[in-house]
Amino acid sequence: MLLFGHIGISVFLGSLLYLSPLIVGASAILPDIIDKGLVLLGLSQYSRLFAHNLFFGPLASLVVYAVTRRKDFALAVLLGTYLHLVEDMKDLVPWLWPLATYDFAPVTGIKITLGLFEIIAETIGLTLLTFTFIFKHHVIYMREKIFALKDFYDKRFAKKV
């Protein structure tokens, strides 16, 4: 999955859960920024390793919480990083690295393959991203009618006024 697929799907789902679209969207591409950035800098041979596992999300969330002291931001980071892993399941995801070893072929650069899956995922992601921001009142209506999360959110995460 590419940029709009990761961001659009994650932002839409995060908005339904009353989380910051900006934080969810940024954290949805964070694993690729880190792992592919390390490859481009020549510091790693694998484009899915350090930030593409179950342990990265909680670590990134703890860092965000330590800096901001906002539980909702930490949850948004956790959701975004975990949704990224789920969205990458078309190919091998090293879920339990470093506890388990994975047989990855080393990469020498970043290549983008644009097949049918990527075209569909990008179209869905861009559509959901557009829907989330242009028809925001519909998203608000959907989450209040379909999900019973507002009271849960207000009691647990909203700052007291």
N, C-alpha and C positions, 0 to 999 in steps of 0.2 A: 504494500500500500504506500502511496506517496503522500505529499503534503496535504492536499485538500481532503483526502480521505481520512487521515488521522485527525486533523483539526475539526472538520465539519461534524463527523460522527461524535467525537468527544465533546465538543461544545454543545451540541444539541442535547446529549444525554446529561451533561453537567448542568445545563439550564433547567432541565426537568427536575433535577435534584437540588435546585436552589443554590448552586455553586457558581462562583465567578467564571463567566465564559473566558475571560482573558487568562486567568490562571490555569484553567483546565486546558485551553487550547495551547498555551505555551508548554505545559508539562506533557501534552500529548506528542509533541515533537522532540522533547528533551532527550529521550533515549537515542534517537537518530543523530541529534546534534552532537552528543557526547561520543558515541561509538564511531560514527563516520568522521567526526572531527579528529579523533585519535588516529584513524587510518590516514586521513589527508596529511596530518602532521608527521606521519611516519612512526608514531608511538605504539601502534598496534597493527597486527596483521588480520584482525577479525572485525568485521563491521557489525557484528551482533554479539557482544560479550559483556562488557562491564556494566552497561546500563540496560541491557535486555534480559533481566532476570527478576525473580520475585523479591529480591533483597534491595534493589535500587529504589523502588517506590517508597517504602517506609523510611529509608535513609534520607531521601530527598525531602520527604514530608517532615521529618524531624528537624532538618536544617531550616526549612521554611518556618516551622513553628518556633524554633529558637530565635529566629530573626524577627518575626512579625508578632508572635504570641497570638496568632489567630487560628483557631481550630478549623474554621471554614476554608482558609487558604491551604492548610495542611491537607485537609480532606480533598480539596480540588487537585492538588499535586498528586496525591495517591491515586485518585480516580483516573487522571490523565495518563499517568505512567502505566497503570494496569490496563487501561483500555488500549494503549499502544501495543502492549504485548498480545492482547487478544486479537487486535486488528492485524498483527503480523503473523498469525498462525498459519497462513498459507505456506510459509516456509518454516524451517526449523527455528524454534525459539529456545535458547538455553535457560529454561525456567529455573533450574536449581544450581546454576553455576555460582560459586566455585565448589559447591559440595559434590557435584557430579561433573564428569568430563564429557565433552562433546567433540565429535569429529568434524570440525569445520575445515574447509579448504581455505588457505590463506588468500587474501585479496591484495592486489597491488594498487587499486584505485577504486573509485566509486562508479559503478555503471548503473544506469537506469533502464530497466526493461519495461516496455509499455505493451502489455498484452491485454486481452479482454478483461481479465480480473481487475487490472489497474484502471482501465478506462471506466468500468462500471463503478468501482470504489471511489474514484475521483469525482465522477458525476453525482453519486449519492452524497458524498461529503460536501461538495460545493452547493448542492441543492439544500441540504440540511443547514449549512452555514447561512445561506441566503434566507431561508425560511426563519431561522432563529432570530435574525436581526431585522428583517423587513416586517415580518409578521409576529413581532414580539408579543403582542397582546394575545395571539392565538396560542403561543407557547405557554404563557401564563395561565390561560384558560385550561389548556390541556393538563398542566401539572396540578392545578387545583381541583379539577374534576376527576381525573383518572387516578392520581396518586394522593394518598392521605399523608403527605409528608410535611405540610406546612406547620402543623402543631408540633411535630417531632423536631423539626428544624428550629422553630422559635424557642422551644424549651431547652435544647441542647447547645445550639451554636450561636444564636443571635446575641449580640451585646445588649445588656440591659440598659435601658434609657433612664 
